[in-house]
Amino acid sequence: MAATQDVHVRICAQEIIKYDLEIKALDIRDSPGPLSLLTELNAKVKEMFQQLRLRIQDLEQMAKEQDKESDKQILLAEVENHRKQMLSNQTAWRKANLACKLAIDNYEKDELLQNGDSSIRQRKMTKEGLVQTASSITESLMSISRMMSQQVQQSEESVQTLATSSRTIQETNEEFKNMTGTIQLGRKLITKYNRRELTDKLLIFLALALFLATVVYILKKRLFPFL
């Protein structure tokens, strides 16, 4: 049963990481316009965030069902880290999305206001500016993604350290239990041997007293037969 739970936990954690990486891989530069394409991309991202949220909830439920308190706390810490990561991704996506919408709106406004050759030249400049803006946004997203990846890696290392510490503590507790049992057994054996030693001394004393009494009786009979 415990092995089955571990398999489910690992599968759930892998799916969470998969959704997280897929969200980070979506480049908003793929939708520089029109707004309809950006809307489609937003719908896709929204669905992925929903799936990610459900898997995090599943992992939290599995954590609460753990038998060992140490395993429960480790999984709950991992759940909290995934939740923070998801909120950070949502914040970064909203900011990039707003910036992209603003760039598209500005481009469409400039396109409507421009006429003739000058408007064409201006449109080219605006397109170049839009490309630069989108590139800048993409660079910012990539930077945020790298920072998030580093945070995930640090969190994984922290969870691994906690798991190792938990196993070490459990092994130490088991060793202490074994040592306590050995000490108690030794104490019982020492008490038993002490009692046996006392009994042996008493028997030796009684045998020696009987022997001396016999010797005295024999000497008395031989030396003083008239008594």
Order of alpha helices (4+ residues) and beta strands (2+ residues): alpha-alpha-alpha-alpha
